[in-house]
Amino acid sequence: MKKIYLSRVKTQIARHNTIRDINKQIVLNYVRARSPISRAEIARETSLQRSTVSAIVDDLQLDELIEEVGTGDSTGGRKPTLLRLKAGTPVAIGVDVTPRETTVAVADLNGELLQKESFPTSPDIDYMNQQILSKVKRFAEQYRDHELEVGISIPGIADQAQGRIVYIPYFQWANWDIGDQITEKTGLPVIIDNDANAVALAELWFGAEEIRKTRNFILVMIAEGIGTGIIIDGQVYRGENGAAGEFGHMFVAENAPVNCSCGRRDCWEAHASEKAIISRYQGTKGSYHESGMDIERLIALAQNGEALATAILKDTAHHIGIGISNLIIGFSPQAIVVSGSIVRAWDLIKDEIDFLGQRSIRGELSNTSILQSTLGDCPTILGSLSLVLIRKFALAN
């Protein structure tokens, strides 16, 4: 799916037999990006005929995708009726699978959660199938009068083109067919992608304005592992069979505090993930799951001035920065966006990450901006929903 950039929309107005569908998406994008906006403003911005815009708006209202929200200022005639995306209408079910917790949620076109349920993620795949299917089926039945689609984000390799989960290294699950099972049980279409790719889409559509306007950036998601989502020219780059972006497994240094999910101790993930942070704090290797310490508590300790927690975060920032430096050298993106609970400690880690991220770039080149995500501590649920929402706003390639 290709994002519509409104600055170039006049060159995208269709002149063939799919004009209606494509122009409908363009109008919907204007309502999303510029609301509250009038029919006349949309016609003026897009060079579409007013009658065409009015007909499309009528269709979008019937589909419960947009709504009228009062009137604007008059420029000499009747006051214009203003439009915005309709809130509260369910359009997407998101299934967010992480190593620790799985969440199933329903959202409207604005990405606002209407309902959600969470449960601990289990290595028992039959249990996971039962839990996910029961919750998706319940939401599908509850909202059966609405046109829903399902987005699934997973911490592993997904072939989106084939709708297939290839491999989840944390549990060593291969060829998981949960998408097919959901479609079989509910009749709903399913979109599956790697969690970092999904969060990159969420940044592209729901992140800070600086990122929404950026056409080339890399999302670095630091959680139980490390994932990267690559946005090139406003689209996710997935590589062959969806395997691109596995930079959590690139070599950074030896003798990491924990094993990577692939089993090695020289990967970026083994040095800079949440489990690496906790293990450093504990001062022992491999005991991450044997302690009540978690990343939120460690960050809170550092913010409250505890010396050890602060030192651990700064040490981790060094390893995060090394990996980001490699990404900048290899891709020269406009921006790197760091996501996950670690951004709570951004004031403590930013300087070290910036220093390492920029030190190997030639002075005559434009610097890559290194930014913190604004999507909160749990961006992957919004990522899973974005897999569906982007289909409402984007043109097919």
C-alpha positions as CSV (number, residue, x, y, z in Angstrom):
1,M,0.0,0.0,0.0
2,K,1.3,3.5,-0.9
3,K,0.6,6.5,1.3
4,I,-1.0,9.5,-0.3
5,Y,1.0,12.6,0.2
6,L,-1.4,15.6,-0.1
7,S,1.4,17.9,-1.3
8,R,1.5,15.8,-4.5
9,V,-2.1,14.8,-4.8
10,K,-3.0,16.8,-7.9
11,T,-0.7,14.5,-9.9
12,Q,-2.5,11.5,-8.5
13,I,-6.1,12.4,-9.6
14,A,-7.1,9.4,-11.6
15,R,-8.2,9.6,-15.2
16,H,-9.2,6.0,-15.9
17,N,-11.9,3.6,-14.9
18,T,-10.9,3.4,-11.3
19,I,-11.3,7.2,-10.8
20,R,-14.1,6.8,-8.4
21,D,-12.3,4.5,-5.9
22,I,-9.0,6.4,-6.0
23,N,-10.6,9.8,-5.7
24,K,-12.7,8.5,-2.8
25,Q,-9.4,7.7,-1.0
26,I,-8.0,11.1,-1.8
27,V,-11.1,12.8,-0.4
28,L,-10.9,10.6,2.7
29,N,-7.2,11.6,3.2
30,Y,-8.1,15.3,3.0
31,V,-10.7,14.9,5.6
32,R,-8.3,13.0,7.8
33,A,-5.4,15.4,7.4
34,R,-7.2,18.7,7.2
35,S,-10.4,18.3,9.3
36,P,-12.5,20.1,9.9
37,I,-12.7,20.8,6.2
38,S,-15.5,21.7,3.8
39,R,-16.5,20.2,0.5
40,A,-15.5,23.4,-1.3
41,E,-12.1,23.3,0.3
42,I,-11.5,19.7,-0.8
43,A,-12.6,20.6,-4.4
44,R,-10.3,23.6,-4.5
45,E,-7.3,21.7,-3.1
46,T,-7.7,18.7,-5.4
47,S,-9.1,20.4,-8.5
48,L,-12.0,17.9,-8.5
49,Q,-15.4,19.1,-9.5
50,R,-17.6,20.1,-6.6
51,S,-20.3,17.7,-7.7
52,T,-17.7,14.9,-7.7
53,V,-16.6,15.8,-4.2
54,S,-20.2,16.0,-2.9
55,A,-21.0,12.6,-4.3
56,I,-17.9,11.0,-2.8
57,V,-18.7,12.7,0.6
58,D,-22.2,11.2,0.4
59,D,-20.7,7.7,-0.1
60,L,-18.3,8.2,2.7
61,Q,-21.1,9.3,5.0
62,L,-23.1,6.2,4.1
63,D,-20.1,4.1,4.9
64,E,-19.9,5.8,8.3
65,L,-16.3,6.9,7.6
66,I,-16.9,10.7,7.9
67,E,-19.4,13.0,9.6
68,E,-20.5,16.6,9.5
69,V,-19.4,18.7,12.5
70,G,-21.1,22.1,12.2
71,T,-20.4,25.0,9.9
72,G,-17.4,27.2,9.1
73,D,-17.0,30.9,8.4
74,S,-18.7,32.3,5.4
75,T,-16.7,33.8,2.5
76,G,-19.7,35.6,1.2
77,G,-22.3,32.9,0.7
78,R,-23.8,30.2,2.8
79,K,-21.7,28.9,5.7
80,P,-19.8,25.8,4.6
81,T,-20.6,22.4,6.4
82,L,-17.4,21.0,7.9
83,L,-16.4,17.4,7.8
84,R,-14.2,15.1,9.9
85,L,-13.6,11.4,10.3
86,K,-16.4,9.6,12.1
87,A,-15.4,8.6,15.6
88,G,-16.7,5.5,17.3
89,T,-17.3,3.3,14.3
90,P,-15.4,0.1,14.5
91,V,-13.3,-0.7,11.4
92,A,-10.3,-2.6,12.6
93,I,-9.5,-5.5,14.9
94,G,-5.8,-5.6,16.0
95,V,-4.0,-8.7,17.3
96,D,-0.7,-7.7,18.9
97,V,1.5,-10.7,19.8
98,T,4.5,-9.9,22.0
99,P,6.7,-12.3,24.0
100,R,5.1,-11.3,27.2
101,E,1.5,-10.3,26.4
102,T,-1.0,-10.6,23.6
103,T,-3.7,-7.9,23.1
104,V,-6.8,-8.0,20.9
105,A,-8.4,-4.7,20.3
106,V,-11.1,-2.9,18.2
107,A,-10.5,0.6,16.9
108,D,-12.2,3.3,14.8
109,L,-10.9,5.1,11.8
110,N,-9.0,7.5,14.0
111,G,-7.1,4.7,15.7
112,E,-8.9,5.2,19.0
113,L,-9.4,2.0,20.9
114,L,-13.0,1.0,21.5
115,Q,-12.4,-2.2,23.3
116,K,-9.4,-4.4,24.1
117,E,-8.6,-7.6,26.0
118,S,-5.1,-8.8,26.9
119,F,-3.7,-12.1,28.2
120,P,-0.2,-13.5,28.9
121,T,1.5,-14.9,25.8
122,S,2.2,-18.6,26.1
123,P,4.7,-20.9,24.3
124,D,1.8,-23.3,23.9
125,I,0.6,-22.6,20.3
126,D,-2.7,-24.4,20.7
127,Y,-3.5,-22.2,23.7
128,M,-2.6,-19.1,21.7
129,N,-4.9,-20.2,18.8
130,Q,-7.8,-20.7,21.2
131,Q,-7.3,-17.4,23.0
132,I,-6.9,-15.3,19.9
133,L,-9.7,-17.0,17.9
134,S,-12.2,-16.7,20.7
135,K,-11.6,-13.0,21.2
136,V,-11.5,-12.1,17.6
137,K,-14.7,-14.1,17.0
138,R,-16.4,-12.4,19.9
139,F,-15.6,-8.9,18.6
140,A,-16.5,-9.9,15.0
141,E,-20.0,-11.1,16.2
142,Q,-20.4,-8.0,18.4
143,Y,-19.7,-5.7,15.5
144,R,-21.1,-7.9,12.7
145,D,-23.0,-4.9,11.1
146,H,-19.7,-3.2,10.4
147,E,-17.0,-3.9,7.7
148,L,-14.1,-5.1,9.8
149,E,-10.6,-6.3,8.9
150,V,-8.0,-7.9,11.2
151,G,-4.3,-6.8,11.5
152,I,-1.8,-9.1,13.3
153,S,1.7,-7.9,14.4
154,I,4.2,-10.5,15.4
155,P,7.7,-10.5,16.8
156,G,9.2,-12.3,13.9
157,I,9.3,-12.8,10.2
158,A,6.0,-12.4,8.3
159,D,5.5,-12.7,4.5
160,Q,2.8,-10.1,4.1
161,A,2.3,-10.7,0.4
162,Q,1.4,-14.4,1.2
163,G,-0.4,-13.6,4.5
164,R,2.0,-16.0,6.3
165,I,3.9,-16.0,9.5
166,V,7.2,-17.5,8.6
167,Y,9.0,-17.7,12.0
168,I,8.9,-16.3,15.5
169,P,12.3,-17.0,17.0
170,Y,11.3,-16.3,20.6
171,F,9.1,-19.4,20.6
172,Q,10.6,-21.1,17.6
173,W,7.2,-21.2,15.9
174,A,7.3,-21.7,12.1
175,N,4.5,-21.4,9.6
176,W,1.9,-20.3,12.2
177,D,-1.5,-20.3,10.4
178,I,-3.4,-18.1,12.8
179,G,-4.4,-15.7,10.0
180,D,-6.0,-18.5,7.9
181,Q,-7.8,-19.8,11.1
182,I,-9.3,-16.3,11.8
183,T,-10.5,-16.0,8.2
184,E,-12.0,-19.5,8.3
185,K,-13.8,-18.9,11.6
186,T,-15.0,-15.3,11.0
187,G,-14.8,-14.6,7.3
188,L,-12.8,-11.5,8.0
189,P,-9.7,-10.6,5.8
190,V,-6.4,-10.6,7.7
191,I,-3.2,-8.6,7.2
192,I,0.0,-9.9,9.0
193,D,3.3,-8.1,9.4
194,N,6.4,-7.9,11.6
195,D,5.8,-5.8,14.7
196,A,8.5,-3.2,13.9
197,N,7.1,-2.8,10.3
198,A,3.6,-2.3,11.8
199,V,4.9,0.3,14.3
200,A,6.7,2.1,11.5
201,L,3.4,2.4,9.8
202,A,1.8,3.7,13.0
203,E,4.5,6.3,13.2
204,L,3.9,7.3,9.6
205,W,0.2,7.7,10.2
206,F,-0.2,8.6,13.9
207,G,3.2,9.8,15.0
208,A,4.6,13.3,15.6
209,E,4.1,15.7,12.7
210,E,7.8,15.7,12.0
211,I,7.7,11.9,11.3
212,R,4.4,12.0,9.4
213,K,6.1,14.4,6.9
214,T,9.2,12.2,6.6
215,R,9.5,10.0,3.6
216,N,12.6,8.0,4.6
217,F,13.1,6.9,8.2
218,I,13.9,3.8,10.2
219,L,11.9,2.8,13.3
220,V,14.0,1.1,16.0
221,M,11.8,-0.8,18.5
222,I,13.5,-1.7,21.7
223,A,11.5,-4.3,23.7
224,E,12.2,-7.9,24.7
225,G,14.2,-7.9,21.5
226,I,15.1,-5.3,18.9
227,G,13.3,-4.8,15.7
228,T,13.6,-2.3,12.9
229,G,11.0,-1.0,10.4
230,I,12.3,0.6,7.3
231,I,10.3,3.3,5.5
232,I,11.5,4.3,2.0
233,D,9.6,6.8,0.0
234,G,6.7,6.5,2.4
235,Q,6.4,2.8,2.2
236,V,7.6,-0.1,4.3
237,Y,10.5,-2.0,2.8
238,R,10.0,-5.7,3.6
239,G,12.6,-7.4,1.4
240,E,12.3,-10.9,0.0
241,N,9.7,-13.0,1.9
242,G,9.3,-10.2,4.4
243,A,12.7,-10.8,6.0
244,A,14.2,-7.3,5.8
245,G,14.9,-5.3,8.9
246,E,16.3,-8.0,11.1
247,F,19.0,-5.7,12.4
248,G,18.5,-6.9,16.0
249,H,20.8,-9.8,14.9
250,M,23.7,-7.7,13.4
251,F,27.0,-8.0,15.1
252,V,27.7,-5.2,17.7
253,A,30.2,-6.7,20.2
254,E,31.0,-9.9,21.9
255,N,30.1,-11.1,25.5
256,A,26.6,-9.6,25.8
257,P,24.9,-9.9,29.2
258,V,22.2,-12.2,27.7
259,N,21.6,-14.5,24.7
260,C,19.9,-13.1,21.7
261,S,16.7,-14.9,20.7
262,C,18.8,-16.5,18.0
263,G,21.1,-17.9,20.7
264,R,24.2,-15.7,20.1
265,R,25.8,-13.2,22.5
266,D,27.2,-10.8,19.9
267,C,23.9,-9.4,18.4
268,W,22.6,-5.9,18.9
269,E,19.5,-7.4,20.6
270,A,21.7,-9.2,23.2
271,H,23.4,-5.9,24.1
272,A,20.6,-3.3,23.9
273,S,17.2,-5.0,24.4
274,E,15.1,-4.7,27.6
275,K,16.3,-8.1,28.8
276,A,19.9,-7.0,28.4
277,I,19.2,-3.8,30.4
278,I,17.6,-5.9,33.3
279,S,20.4,-8.4,33.2
280,R,23.1,-5.7,33.5
281,Y,21.2,-4.3,36.5
282,Q,21.1,-7.7,38.2
283,G,24.8,-8.2,37.6
284,T,24.3,-11.8,36.6
285,K,23.8,-13.4,33.2
286,G,20.7,-15.2,32.1
287,S,18.6,-14.5,35.1
288,Y,16.2,-12.0,33.4
289,H,13.1,-14.2,34.0
290,E,14.0,-14.9,37.7
291,S,13.6,-11.4,39.0
292,G,10.7,-9.1,39.7
293,M,12.6,-6.2,38.1
294,D,11.2,-4.8,34.9
295,I,12.1,-2.0,32.6
296,E,9.5,0.4,34.0
297,R,10.8,0.0,37.5
298,L,14.4,0.4,36.5
299,I,13.7,3.6,34.6
300,A,11.7,4.9,37.6
301,L,14.7,4.2,39.8
302,A,17.0,6.1,37.4
303,Q,14.7,9.0,37.1
304,N,14.6,9.1,40.9
305,G,18.4,9.3,41.0
306,E,19.6,5.8,41.7
307,A,23.2,5.7,40.5
308,L,23.3,2.0,39.4
309,A,20.1,2.3,37.3
310,T,21.3,5.5,35.7
311,A,24.7,4.0,34.8
312,I,23.0,0.9,33.3
313,L,20.8,3.0,31.1
314,K,23.7,5.1,29.9
315,D,25.7,2.0,29.2
316,T,22.8,0.6,27.2
317,A,22.5,3.9,25.3
318,H,26.1,3.4,24.1
319,H,25.1,0.1,22.5
320,I,21.9,1.5,21.1
321,G,23.9,4.3,19.6
322,I,26.4,1.9,17.9
323,G,23.5,0.1,16.2
324,I,21.9,3.3,15.1
325,S,25.2,4.5,13.7
326,N,25.4,1.4,11.5
327,L,21.9,2.1,10.3
328,I,22.7,5.7,9.4
329,I,25.9,4.6,7.6
330,G,24.0,2.0,5.6
331,F,20.8,3.8,4.8
332,S,21.4,7.6,5.3
333,P,17.7,8.1,6.3
334,Q,16.2,11.4,7.2
335,A,15.4,10.2,10.7
336,I,15.7,7.3,13.1
337,V,12.8,6.9,15.5
338,V,13.4,5.1,18.8
339,S,10.3,3.3,20.2
340,G,9.4,1.3,23.3
341,S,9.4,1.8,27.1
342,I,13.1,3.0,26.9
343,V,11.9,6.4,25.5
344,R,10.6,7.2,29.1
345,A,14.3,7.7,29.9
346,W,15.0,9.8,26.8
347,D,16.5,12.6,28.8
348,L,19.1,10.2,30.3
349,I,20.0,8.4,27.1
350,K,19.6,10.9,24.3
351,D,23.0,12.5,24.4
352,E,25.0,9.3,24.2
353,I,22.8,7.9,21.4
354,D,23.2,11.2,19.4
355,F,26.9,11.2,19.9
356,L,27.4,7.7,18.6
357,G,24.8,8.0,15.9
358,Q,26.4,11.0,14.3
359,R,30.1,10.5,14.9
360,S,30.9,8.6,11.7
361,I,29.0,10.8,9.3
362,R,30.9,13.1,7.0
363,G,30.4,16.7,8.0
364,E,29.2,17.8,4.6
365,L,26.2,15.5,4.7
366,S,22.9,16.4,6.3
367,N,22.6,14.9,9.8
368,T,20.0,12.2,10.5
369,S,17.6,13.3,13.2
370,I,17.3,10.8,16.0
371,L,13.9,11.1,17.6
372,Q,11.9,9.5,20.3
373,S,8.5,7.9,19.5
374,T,5.4,9.7,20.7
375,L,3.2,6.5,20.4
376,G,3.6,5.6,24.1
377,D,4.9,2.5,25.8
378,C,2.8,-0.1,23.8
379,P,3.1,1.0,20.2
380,T,2.6,-2.5,18.8
381,I,-1.1,-2.6,19.4
382,L,-1.5,0.6,17.4
383,G,0.8,-1.0,14.8
384,S,-1.4,-4.0,14.4
385,L,-4.4,-1.7,13.9
386,S,-2.5,0.5,11.4
387,L,-2.1,-2.5,9.1
388,V,-5.8,-2.3,8.6
389,L,-6.3,1.5,8.8
390,I,-3.7,2.3,6.2
391,R,-5.8,0.3,3.7
392,K,-8.6,2.8,4.2
393,F,-6.3,5.7,3.3
394,A,-3.7,4.4,0.9
395,L,-3.5,3.6,-2.8
396,A,-2.6,0.1,-3.9
397,N,0.7,0.0,-5.8
